[in-house]
Amino acid sequence: MTPSSSIAAPGAVPGHEAHDDHGHHPSYLTDGTTVKSWLLTVDHKRIGIMYLAWILLFFLVGGIFALLIRIELLTPGPTIMDAMTYNRVFTLHGVVMIFLFMIPAIPSVFGNFLLPLMLGAKDVAFPRLNLLSLYVYLAGAGFALWGMLNGGLDTGWTFYTPYSAHTTTTVAPVLFGAFIIGFSSILTGMNFIVTTHTMRAPGITWFKMPLMVWALYATSCIQVLATPVIGLLLLLVTAENLFSLGMFDVARGGDPVLFQHLFWFYSHPAVYIMVLPAFGVMSEVVSTFSRKNIFGYRAVAYSSVGIAFVGFFAWGHHMFVSGQSTFNAGVFGVLSMLVGVFTAIKVFNWVGTVYKGAVEFSTPFAYFCGFLFFTVFGGMTGIAVATVSLDVAWHDTYFVVAHFHFIMVGATIMAFLAALHYWFPKMFGKMYHEGWGLVSAALIILGFNATFIPQFLVGNAGMPRRYYEYPERFQALNVASTAGASLLAFGFIIIAIYLTYALIYGERVDNPWHSKGYEWLTHSPPPTHNFIGPQPTYPEEPHFYVDPKKAQGEVSDV
Amino acid sequence: MSSAHVTPGSVPGPKLAAHFASLEVQKHAARLGMWLFLATEILLFAGLFACYAAYRFLFPEAWAASSRSLDLTMGTINTVVLITSSFTAAMAVHYAKEGKNKMVGHMNVLTLLMAVGFLVIKFFEYKHKFHIGTLPGRYYFYEGIQLPGAPMYFSVYFASTALHALHVVIGMTVLAFATVRAYRVGDFSANNYTQVELGSMYWHLVDLVWIFLFPMLYLV
C-alpha cells in the first residue's frame, strides 16, 4: 500500500480485505444454485445476469435476420425469399433489435449490475420491482415474438399508420408486446432514478458519482418521460387495428401525421436511451485505460443531462417530408444539431482524457477507439441529415439506414462489447484471453465499417430503404455490404467462443484493470449484499488516478 | 426485500428493508417512486390530450355538436362522486397516521363504494351510446350529428374514458389491498402508513385525470 493511493486506505476498502477472505464468502453467483434461487431472486446482480442471457439471445435472433436481409440483397432480383417474407424479416429485425436489444441492453444488464455497486448501495431501491421488470420484459417479448411467428407483420418497426391499421398481418400482438416492454422500461427507469436519489453511500455526492451513473440517470429520465407517450400510441393503434377507431386513418378523418408526431416524440428520445448509457460506459473505460481522471468531469455529466433534455425537442426531424411547415422543419433541424454540440463536448473530453495518459491498449480500449470513430462519423452524418435540404434527398434511402446504424448500432454495440469485456471480470471473477479479444474487436470494427460505409454510398446514389429488389447498378456496393456483415458475424462468433471458454476455464482475477471505479471496491464477483464488512468510504472522486506513471507502478498493490 | 415480518398481534411497527439505510430513506424512496410513476401516468393521458387538441382543431363544429350530445347530468354526478371519493381516500391517510386502522378500512370501503358508483353511472352512459349509435370510427351510426369528425370525437371519447375506467379499476384493486390489511393486520401507525398514502396518491391521480376529462369532453 503506497501513500499515494488514498482511495485504497485501510478500512476504506472491503476489497482490500477481500484478498484475505478469498473463498470464504460466497459470491452472488454461488449463493444459492437452484433454478428457483435464480428465477425468484431480488439481487440486482442476478437480475442483470438474467437480462444479459436473454438480451444476448434476442441479439442473436435479430442478427440472424440481419444476415437474411443482407443475403437477400446480394443480387438485384429475388434471391432467397419473396417480397412479403422480406417485409416480415426486416420488420422482425427492427422490432427485435430496437425494443428487445438496443433499448434495454446497457441499462438493464450493466445498469442493473453496476448502479448499486457504483453508489455503494446494497441493492436498487425497489428490488422486487426490478425482478418484475425482467418478467414484464419477457412477457412483452413473448407477445411480440408470438405475433411474429403467427403470421408476422410487414409494417416495419415504425408501425406507420394508416398502413398498420389496415394490414391483415398480425399487428396487434406485436404492438401490445411493445407496449408491455415499455412498461418494463419505465419500471427500470423509475427504479434507477429513485436509487440514485436515495441510496448513495455517505460521501458520494452528486458530483462524485461515477459518470456511468450520470449517464444512467439521464437515460432513466428519458425512459420515464417518453415511454408513456408511445405506450398510449401503441394502445391506440392496437385499438385502431382491432376496432377501426379511425384515429390515424385519413379515410375516417384521422391524421397519420399525428401518429408520426406521437411516435417520434418517444422514438427519437429512444435513440438517446440507447446511446447515452453507451457514453457512460465509455467515460469509465477511457478513464481506466488512460489511467487518468476524466477530463472535464462536470462537462461530461452535464452534457448527458443536456442530451436528455434537447433530445425531446428533436423529433420533428423525422418528418421533414411529411408536410410539416418549412418553419417547423427549420426549427427541428437546428434543435437536432444542438445534440451534436453536447456530444462533441463528450468527445473532446474523452480525447482530452486520453491525451498524455498512460494508455493500456486492452480489448475494452479497442472498442473505445471504434466507438469514437462511429460516434464522430455517425454524429456528423447526423448533422447532415438534420439539414432539411439534404434530408429531402436522403430521406428513406440507405443513407439514413447507414447513419442510424452507425450512431445507434455502432456506438451502442461498441459500448456493449466494451462493457462486456471491461466488467466481465467484475461479473464472473474470471479473465478471458486478451489476444482473441483484440482480434475479434478488430474484426467487428472492420466488419461494421465494411457493412455500412457502402450503404452510405448506395443511399447517396439513390437506393431506397426497405425494397427487396434494386437496379443492377447498386449491386457492387450491396455485395460489399453483405461481405462486411459476414465479417461482423464472424467476429461475434469468436467472442461467443472465448467468453464461454473464459466463463468455465478462465483465470481467477479480482481487479485485472487496477481500476479505481467504485464498483471495484468490492470482491469480483461481488457477494450477495455487495460488500462484506463495513461500508466503504469514498474519499476520492470515482475516476481518481493520481499520476499516470506512479499509478502504473503501484498497480500490483490495489 | 422485507427483512422483518410482522405477525398479527405483535407490536405494530414499520419494516425496514435490508438494503435501506434508514426508515426515513425508505419512506422517501417509496414516495419518490410513486411520484415518478404518477408522472408517467399523466404523460400517458397527455398523449390522448394531444389527440383531442389536434382533432378539435381540425373539426371544431363536429366537436362542439358531439360534446353537447353527452349527458351532462350523469357526467356532473360522476365528477361529484369521484371528488368525494378523493376526500375519503385522503381521510384514510389521516386515520392511518393516527393509527386508527378501523377508520382507515371504513374510509377505504366508502371510497370503493363510490368507485363502484362511478363505474355504474359510466356503464349506463356507455349503454346509451351503444343504443343510439354514437360510437367510434366505423361503428358510428347516429343520425343526429352528421358532421365529418363526429365519429372521431367518439373515438377520442371512448379511448380516454375507457382508459380512465381501467385506471379506476386498478385504483380499486390497490385500495382493496390496503383495506384488507387495515382490517386484518391493523398495523398502520404514525410511522407506518406508506401503503395507505401511496394508494391514496394513486386514487387522487385517477380523480385528477377525470377532472381534466370532464370539462374537456362534456363542457367545452
HADDOCK unambig.tbl for C-alpha pairs under 7 A between the chains (distance, minus, plus):
assign (segid A and resid 122 and name CA) (segid B and resid 19 and name CA) 5.08 0.50 0.50
assign (segid A and resid 123 and name CA) (segid B and resid 19 and name CA) 5.82 0.50 0.50
assign (segid A and resid 125 and name CA) (segid B and resid 29 and name CA) 6.77 0.50 0.50
assign (segid A and resid 127 and name CA) (segid B and resid 1 and name CA) 6.53 0.50 0.50
assign (segid A and resid 128 and name CA) (segid B and resid 1 and name CA) 6.75 0.50 0.50
assign (segid A and resid 190 and name CA) (segid B and resid 33 and name CA) 6.23 0.50 0.50
assign (segid A and resid 190 and name CA) (segid B and resid 36 and name CA) 6.46 0.50 0.50
assign (segid A and resid 194 and name CA) (segid B and resid 29 and name CA) 5.87 0.50 0.50
assign (segid A and resid 194 and name CA) (segid B and resid 32 and name CA) 6.40 0.50 0.50
assign (segid A and resid 194 and name CA) (segid B and resid 33 and name CA) 6.02 0.50 0.50
assign (segid A and resid 198 and name CA) (segid B and resid 25 and name CA) 6.32 0.50 0.50
assign (segid A and resid 198 and name CA) (segid B and resid 29 and name CA) 6.10 0.50 0.50
assign (segid A and resid 224 and name CA) (segid B and resid 40 and name CA) 6.14 0.50 0.50
assign (segid A and resid 225 and name CA) (segid B and resid 40 and name CA) 6.30 0.50 0.50
assign (segid A and resid 228 and name CA) (segid B and resid 40 and name CA) 5.74 0.50 0.50
assign (segid A and resid 228 and name CA) (segid B and resid 43 and name CA) 5.78 0.50 0.50
assign (segid A and resid 228 and name CA) (segid B and resid 44 and name CA) 4.63 0.50 0.50
assign (segid A and resid 229 and name CA) (segid B and resid 43 and name CA) 6.10 0.50 0.50
assign (segid A and resid 229 and name CA) (segid B and resid 44 and name CA) 5.23 0.50 0.50
assign (segid A and resid 229 and name CA) (segid B and resid 47 and name CA) 5.45 0.50 0.50
assign (segid A and resid 231 and name CA) (segid B and resid 44 and name CA) 6.94 0.50 0.50
assign (segid A and resid 232 and name CA) (segid B and resid 44 and name CA) 5.68 0.50 0.50
assign (segid A and resid 232 and name CA) (segid B and resid 47 and name CA) 6.42 0.50 0.50
assign (segid A and resid 244 and name CA) (segid B and resid 137 and name CA) 5.89 0.50 0.50
assign (segid A and resid 244 and name CA) (segid B and resid 138 and name CA) 5.96 0.50 0.50
assign (segid A and resid 245 and name CA) (segid B and resid 136 and name CA) 5.52 0.50 0.50
assign (segid A and resid 245 and name CA) (segid B and resid 137 and name CA) 4.39 0.50 0.50
assign (segid A and resid 245 and name CA) (segid B and resid 138 and name CA) 6.77 0.50 0.50
assign (segid A and resid 245 and name CA) (segid B and resid 155 and name CA) 5.59 0.50 0.50
assign (segid A and resid 246 and name CA) (segid B and resid 137 and name CA) 5.06 0.50 0.50
assign (segid A and resid 246 and name CA) (segid B and resid 152 and name CA) 6.89 0.50 0.50
assign (segid A and resid 247 and name CA) (segid B and resid 152 and name CA) 6.57 0.50 0.50
assign (segid A and resid 247 and name CA) (segid B and resid 155 and name CA) 6.82 0.50 0.50
assign (segid A and resid 252 and name CA) (segid B and resid 137 and name CA) 6.75 0.50 0.50
assign (segid A and resid 253 and name CA) (segid B and resid 149 and name CA) 6.01 0.50 0.50
